[in-house]
Amino acid sequence: MLKTRFGLVTMGVVFLIIMSACSTTQKTTHSPRTAIEQLLHSEAISRSLNRQTQRDLPMPYGAKVTLSTAGLSADNPFIGEVVGGWLGNQGFLIDSPENAQYRIHIVVNALGTEFDETFFGIPPVSGSLVPISIPELAFYKAQNQVGYSNFYLNIFEHPSGRLVHTSPPYMAETFYNDYTVLLMFKFNRTDLRHPPKSRSLSRLVE
């Protein structure tokens, strides 16, 4: 009976060692924002603008405009640059406040990412009595990120400051989902145009 228990314990330890040797571990970068998060933000902004046209704005074609931004996000200047480029493609001219006919104030309601995770497996374990650490063993793991952009435009006549138009919200979402199955098989699903490829088994065998 004692030999049977000892054999089961030994088999369990060997199994965990083998599984830990086969598992893969991926850590996020230490940069303030990963490349995927940046793409989730920027493409959400671009998609919200692509649904609009010059006809939605009550300004004559070729009008000179100046831009300002406000919101809780630290990325307000970036949104201003993207909107400025879109306005240029629509036929408006970006000019200094002294020469502009209109001032477009971009109010950012939200710009960011949401994250959720589904995990089925064995979480990482650090031994207290025995100095053996077991990495995360994921039989199934899904990490889902959603990028969200929501802003609107207040258009003022310049230099009088009269409000002539408030646009409806410009909203769009993007997503990047990363999956791990049976410890080492990794793949992802996304609507980003050119996402970076993470280190996975598929890249190791290329």
C-alpha positions in Angstrom: 0.0 0.0 0.0 2.8 2.4 0.9 4.7 1.5 -2.3 1.5 2.2 -4.3 1.1 5.7 -2.7 4.8 6.4 -3.3 4.5 5.4 -6.9 1.5 7.7 -7.4 3.3 10.7 -5.8 6.4 10.0 -8.0 4.3 9.8 -11.1 2.5 13.1 -10.2 5.8 14.9 -9.7 7.2 13.6 -13.0 4.0 14.6 -14.8 4.2 18.2 -13.4 7.9 18.4 -14.4 7.2 17.3 -17.9 4.2 19.6 -18.3 6.2 22.6 -17.0 9.0 21.8 -19.5 6.4 21.8 -22.3 4.7 25.0 -21.3 5.4 28.4 -22.8 5.4 31.7 -20.9 4.8 35.1 -22.4 5.2 38.3 -20.5 4.0 41.7 -21.5 6.5 44.4 -22.3 7.6 47.0 -19.8 6.8 49.9 -22.1 4.0 52.3 -21.0 1.7 50.9 -23.8 2.3 47.8 -26.0 2.2 48.0 -29.8 -1.1 46.1 -29.9 -2.7 48.6 -27.4 -1.5 51.5 -29.5 -3.0 49.9 -32.7 -6.3 49.3 -30.9 -6.5 53.0 -30.0 -5.3 54.4 -33.4 -7.5 52.2 -35.6 -10.6 52.8 -33.4 -10.1 56.5 -34.0 -9.6 56.1 -37.7 -12.6 53.8 -38.1 -14.9 56.2 -36.3 -13.8 59.0 -38.8 -14.1 56.8 -41.9 -17.9 56.5 -41.3 -18.3 60.3 -41.7 -18.0 62.6 -44.7 -17.4 66.2 -45.4 -21.2 66.6 -45.9 -21.8 65.9 -42.2 -20.0 69.2 -41.3 -21.6 72.6 -41.9 -18.5 74.2 -43.3 -17.8 75.2 -46.9 -15.3 73.1 -48.8 -11.8 74.6 -48.5 -12.6 76.4 -45.2 -9.7 77.3 -43.0 -10.0 75.6 -39.5 -7.9 75.4 -36.4 -8.1 72.6 -33.8 -8.2 72.2 -30.1 -8.8 69.1 -27.9 -10.1 68.4 -24.4 -10.7 65.2 -22.4 -9.4 62.9 -19.6 -7.1 60.9 -21.9 -3.4 61.7 -22.2 -3.7 60.9 -25.9 -5.7 64.1 -26.7 -2.9 65.6 -28.9 -2.8 62.3 -30.9 -6.5 62.4 -31.6 -6.1 66.0 -32.7 -3.5 65.0 -35.3 -5.6 62.1 -36.6 -8.7 64.3 -36.9 -6.6 67.0 -38.6 -5.4 64.6 -41.2 -9.0 63.4 -41.8 -10.2 67.0 -42.2 -7.4 67.7 -44.7 -8.6 64.7 -46.7 -12.1 66.1 -46.6 -10.9 69.3 -48.3 -10.5 71.6 -45.3 -7.3 73.6 -44.6 -5.6 73.5 -41.2 -4.4 77.0 -40.4 -3.4 79.1 -37.4 -6.0 80.5 -35.0 -5.3 84.0 -36.4 -6.3 83.0 -40.0 -8.9 80.3 -39.3 -12.6 80.7 -40.2 -13.7 78.0 -37.8 -12.4 76.5 -34.6 -13.1 72.7 -34.2 -12.9 71.6 -30.5 -12.5 67.9 -30.1 -14.1 66.6 -26.9 -12.8 63.1 -26.0 -15.3 61.1 -24.0 -13.2 58.0 -23.9 -10.2 56.4 -25.5 -8.7 53.2 -24.0 -8.8 49.4 -23.9 -10.7 46.9 -21.9 -9.2 43.6 -20.9 -10.7 40.3 -19.7 -9.3 36.8 -19.3 -10.6 33.3 -19.2 -8.3 30.6 -17.8 -8.6 26.9 -17.3 -5.6 25.1 -16.0 -3.1 25.3 -13.1 -1.9 28.7 -12.0 1.8 29.3 -11.3 2.9 27.8 -7.9 5.9 28.7 -5.8 6.9 26.1 -3.3 7.4 27.2 0.3 8.8 24.0 1.8 10.3 22.6 -1.4 12.2 25.1 -3.6 10.4 24.1 -6.8 8.4 26.6 -8.8 5.8 25.4 -11.3 4.9 27.8 -14.2 1.4 28.5 -15.3 -0.1 25.4 -17.1 -2.9 26.6 -19.4 -5.1 23.9 -20.9 -7.2 26.8 -22.2 -6.6 30.5 -21.8 -8.2 33.5 -23.6 -7.0 37.1 -23.2 -9.3 39.5 -24.9 -8.6 43.2 -25.5 -11.0 45.8 -26.9 -10.0 49.2 -28.1 -12.7 51.9 -27.8 -12.9 55.4 -29.1 -15.6 58.0 -28.4 -15.4 61.7 -29.2 -17.4 64.5 -30.8 -16.7 67.9 -32.4 -17.9 71.3 -31.4 -17.5 73.7 -34.3 -17.3 77.4 -33.6 -17.3 80.3 -36.0 -14.1 82.3 -35.8 -13.4 84.8 -34.4 -16.9 85.4 -33.1 -16.9 82.2 -31.1 -20.5 81.3 -32.1 -21.3 77.6 -31.8 -22.6 76.5 -35.2 -22.6 72.7 -34.8 -22.1 69.8 -32.4 -21.5 66.5 -34.1 -22.9 63.2 -33.0 -20.4 60.9 -31.2 -17.7 59.4 -33.4 -17.5 55.9 -32.0 -15.7 52.6 -33.0 -14.2 49.5 -31.4 -11.3 47.2 -32.3 -10.3 43.9 -30.8 -7.4 41.6 -30.3 -7.9 38.1 -28.7 -5.0 35.9 -27.8 -5.6 32.1 -27.1 -3.5 29.3 -25.6 -4.7 25.7 -25.9 -3.0 22.6 -24.4 -0.1 24.6 -22.9 1.8 25.5 -26.0 -0.5 26.1 -29.0 -1.1 29.8 -29.4 -3.2 31.7 -31.9 -5.1 35.0 -32.1 -8.1 36.6 -33.7 -8.2 40.4 -34.4 -9.7 43.0 -36.7 -6.4 45.0 -36.7 -5.0 45.4 -40.1 -1.3 44.7 -39.4 -0.9 43.5 -35.8 2.6 42.4 -34.6 3.1 38.7 -34.3 3.8 37.4 -30.8 6.3 34.6 -30.1 4.5 31.3 -30.5 5.0 27.8 -31.7 3.9 28.7 -35.2 6.8 31.2 -35.5 9.3 28.8 -34.0 8.7 26.3 -36.8 8.6 28.8 -39.6 
